């Protein structure tokens, strides 16, 4: 199994080396040939250093290189209206990924007209302004998108959904244009038990996920507003380390749980030349029903509040600075205590060495521990971790 995984990674790396050669064309084959494909890819390596609290990976207070990504994607126009695509992806980010090769996304896309198209497969989720481009490091300035709305640890199961999508673009004359996407399907989540957790998740599934995004492109060039809405439910059987006895045989206590959730976000973006301004406000409504409150207590719907404001500027063809302020409250009814808030002030410098290679340096001043994982901090409760702490990231990406 290990050999197979390593061979797959080596094959991906070899493909990247070949296609990034100056003598190798990204478009393979003639345009009219059935064998012709459009090929893109990227290789990224990052470094995470934190002050006082571990973040995204274990032992980041001493520095961690567990921040690696590699991907290759292929797309092909089979006809003027029919298109197919696939991306293979490898990641290592703390406990996530561990260099397992997977199909990040894949789709069949048929466009009947500009105002109506349909996609099927594992399709990117259009949530907010940037979720469907979260896998493209070269498309943005920041190393980490604002974590209040786009949490990095959720990337593997919130980037795409398996199902179908309707989409279209409608011009409205003097009042601009509308871009819409509506989707439905499911998502697959790795339920591997986290070390130190008293719970073991079994029989996990997402019976439904539905949502959509509507973008209004205003008559003022570069200005757009968007609204996104998503509803889903997570079902699982949870075992706990506590035991009960049937006859003389001890068995783990278990509970069936259902977690319905509704995620909403309002977005605005303005691009004027080299300047980009963006802001988003989001609320996530999460409930919990359980068959055994002794094992996994049920709770009323909890509403979290999330928002950020961001500015980036292309100072030259090789330098782009950016800043954002992001805030999150996991429970709008309880904002007191470090574990119930996350304030994040971020600054980034992006250096484009050439058209195929970039380097980013990013610093975060954090107040609050709501975005942290206790299991990455030796099981320390979030209420006992350092309230004010910092994150420094370096990341380099080669892409084509």
N, C-alpha and C positions, 0 to 999 in steps of 0.2 A: 504493500500500500504506500509506504514511504517512497519507494523508488518510483512508483507511478506518479505521485504528486510532484516529486522533484523533476521528473522528465517533462511533465506538463509545464512547470514553471520555466524550465530551460527552453522549451519550445517557444513559449511566449517571448522570452528575452531574446532568443535568436531572431524571431520575426521582427522585433523592434530594431535590432542592430541592422538587419537587412534593409528595412524600409527607410531608415534614417540616413542611409548612405546617399550622398549627393547624386550618385548615378542611378538611383532607384526611384521610379515614379510612384507617387501615392496612388494614382489611378492605374490599376493593373488591367491590361488588355485594352483593346479598342473600345470606344464608347458604345458601339452597336453590338459588340460581342456578348453572348450570354455569359461567358466566363469572366467578363470584366467586373471589377468591384472597386469601391472607394474604401481605402484603408487608412485608419488613423490609430494612434496609440500614444501611450505616455508611460513614463517611469518616474516615480517620486520617492525621495528619501527625506525624512524629517528628523528633527531632534527636539525633544521637549524637556525643559527644565523648569521646575516650580520651586517656589519658596514656601516652606511650612507644610503644605498639603499636597498629596499625590493626586494627579488629575489625568484622566483618560488611560493611564497605564500605571503599573506598580513602580515604586521607587523613582518617580520623576524628580523627587527632591535631590537625587544624586545625578540626574540626567538620564534620559532614556532615548534610544534609537528605535524603539518599537513604534515606528510611524512610517510605514512603507506601503507603497501602492504601485501596481503595475496593471495596465489594461490594454487590450487590443480590440478595436471594433471595426466591423465590416458592414457596409451598406451597398445595396444594389437596386437600381431601377430596372425592374423586369419589363415594364411598359411605361408609357407616359404617366399613367395613373397608379401603377402598382409598384410598391417599394417594400423591400425586406431589410432587416438589420439585426445585428447581434454584437454584444460586447462581452468578452471574457475578462474577468477581473480577479486580482489577487491582492490581499491586504493583510497587514499585520499592524494592529493598533491595540496595544495592551492585551486584554483577554479576547479581543475580537479578531476574527479572520484566521490567524495562525497559518497563513499562506495556503489556504484551501482555494483551489481554482473553482470558480462558479460562473454561471451565466448571469451577469449583472442585469442586463436587459436584452430582450429580443422581441421582434414584432413583425407582423404583416400589416401593411398600410395601403389602403385603397382610397383614393381621393376622387369622389364623384364630381365635385365642383369646388370652387374656392370656399363656398359657404358650408360644405358638407363633406366630411371624410370619416373613415372608420379604421381603427387599429385594433389588433388582437395580439395577445401574447403576454409577455412580461413588460408592461408599459410604464414609463416614468410617470410619477404622480405629480400633477400640476398643483402644488400647494404653495401659496405665497408667490413671490416674484422669482425665487431662486432655487426651489427644491429640485426642479427638473434639470438644473445645470450644476447641482452640487458635486457631481463626479468630475467636473471639468475645472481643474485647478487654474488653467490658463485663462479662464473666462472671467476671473475676478481678481481683485487686489488682495483681499484678506486670505490668510492661511485658513482660519476657522471662520465660517460664516457666523453671524450673531447667534450664540448658543441658546438664547431664550426661545427662538423660533425654529432654528435648524440644529438641534442637538447632534453632535458628531457621533455619539455612541448609538444613535438610532438610525444612522445612515443606511445600514445594510438591509433593513426591512421597511424603511419609509421612503427610499428612493423610488421604488417601483412596485406595482401591483400586478398580479396575474389575473387577466380578465380581458375586458374590452373597453373601448373608448370611442366616443363621437367627438369630432372637432370641426371648427370652421372659422372663417374670417369674412366679416361682412362690412363693407364700406357704407358709411352713413352720410356721404356728401360733405356738407359744410360743418357737420358736428363731429367728424372724426371717423372712427371705425371700432368695431367690436371683434374681439377674439375670444372664442369660447371653447371649453373642453369639459366633457361630462364622462364619467367613468364608473365602472363597477366590477367587482371581482373579489379577490382575497389577497392576503399577504402571508408569507411564511417566516416564522421567527425561530431562531435557534434557542431551544429551551434547555441547553446544557446547564446543569446546576452550577451556580457560582460558589467557589470555595468559601466555606464559613457560613453559608446560608442554612437556616433551619428547615427550609422548604425544598421539596423536589417536585418539579412540574411534570405531569404526565398527561397524555391524551389532549395535547394542545391543538386548538384550531381557531381560525377566524372565519365564522360562517358567512360574514358579509363585510364588504367595504364599498361604500358608494361616495361619490363626491363630484365636485366640479369647480371650475374657476372661470370667471368672466372678467376680461380686461377691456377697459375703454381707453382707446388711444385718442386723446383730446386734440382739438384743432391746433393747439400750440405744439409745434414740433418738439419731440423729446419728452413730452409729458404724458404719463399714463397712470390710470388708477385701476385697482383690481380688488375683487372679493373672492375668497376661496372658502369652501365649506366641505367638510368630510365627516362621515359617520361610519363607525365600525363597531364590532363586538368581538371580544376575546373570550373564549370558553376554555376551561382547563380543569383537570383534576389535580389537586395539590396534596402531597403527602408531607407530614411533619415528622420530626425526629421523636416526638412524643409517642408513647405506645399505649394501646389498650389491649385487653386480653379477651380472647374468645376461647372458652374452655381453658386449656392450659397453654395455648399458643399466643404469644404476644405479636400484635400486628400494628403497623404504623397508623396513626389517626389520619383520616383523609377528608377532603371536602371538595365538592364541585362548585366552581365559581364562574360567574358571568360578569364581564366588565364591559358595559356599553360606554362609548365615548363619542363626543362630537367636538370637532376641532374647527375653529373659524379664524380667519385672518383678513384684515383690511390692509391694503397696500397702496403706496404712492411712490412714483419714481419720476425724476426729472433729469434728463441728460442734455446739457448744453455744451457742445464742443467737447472739451477735455474734462469737463466737470460732471460728476454724477452725484445726485442727492437722492436718498431713499429713506423711507420710514415705513414700518409695519407695526400693527397692533393686533394681538391675538389673544383669544380665550379658548381654553381647552376644558370641556365638561366631561368628567370621568366619574362613573358610578361603580357600584360593586354589590352584587348579590351572591349569597353563599348558602350552601345546604347545611353547613356545620359551623356555626359562629364560634364554637370553642377552638376550632383549628385555625380558621381564617376569618376573622370578624368582618361582617358586612359593614357598609358605611353609606351614608347619604352621598348624593352627588357633590364632588369637590370641584371647584372652579379655579383654575390657575390663570394668571394674567401674565402676558409676555409682550414685550415691545422693544424697539430699538430705533435709533436714528443713525444714518451712515453718510459719510462724505468721502469721495475719492477724487483724485485729480491727476491727469497725465501731465507731469511737469516737463517731460521730454520723451523722446522715443524709447529711452532706456530706464526712466524713473517714474514710478507712480506711488505717491504716498496715499494713505487712507486712514481714517479714524472712524470709530463708532462707539456709541454708548448703548448698552443693552441691559435690560432689567427683567427679572422674573420673580414672581411670587407664586409658589406652588399652591397656596390656598388664599384666596382673596379675603377670607374671613379671619385669617390669622397671619398678620404681617410682622409680628414681633419675634425676636430671636434670630440668631445668625442662620439657623437651619431653615428658616422660612423666607429667605430672600437671597437674591443673587444680583449684585450690581457689577457690571463689567465695562471698564473703560479700556479700549483697545487702540493701538497705533501700529501701522504696518508700513514698511518700505518694500516695494516690489522693484527688482532690478531685472530688466530684460537684456540678457547678455547678447543674444542674437534671436532671430525669429523662431528658433526651436528650443531655447533654453532660458529658464528664468530662475531667480533666487529670491526668496522672501525672508524678511526678518520681522518678527511681530512680538509685541509686549502687551500684556494684560495686567491691569490693576483690578483685583477682585475684592469685593466686600460681600460677605455672606458665603454660606456653604451649601446652598440648595442644589447646586449643580454637581456636587461631588458624590462619589460612591464610597460608602463606608468600607466595603470589602477590599478596596484598593488602599485603604488606610488602616490596615491591621484591625479591622472591626470596630474602630473608634466611632462612636455616635457622631452624627453631623453637628449636634449641639455642643460637642466637646472639641471639635477641630478649630484651627486658628481662624478667626473671623476675617482678618485682612491678610491677603496673600497675593502672590504674583505668579505669572506664567510667562515664559519666554520660549518662542518657537523659531526654529530655522527650518526652511524647507526649500529643496531644489527640485525642479521638474524639467524633464526633457520630453518634448511632445512633437507630434507631426500631424 
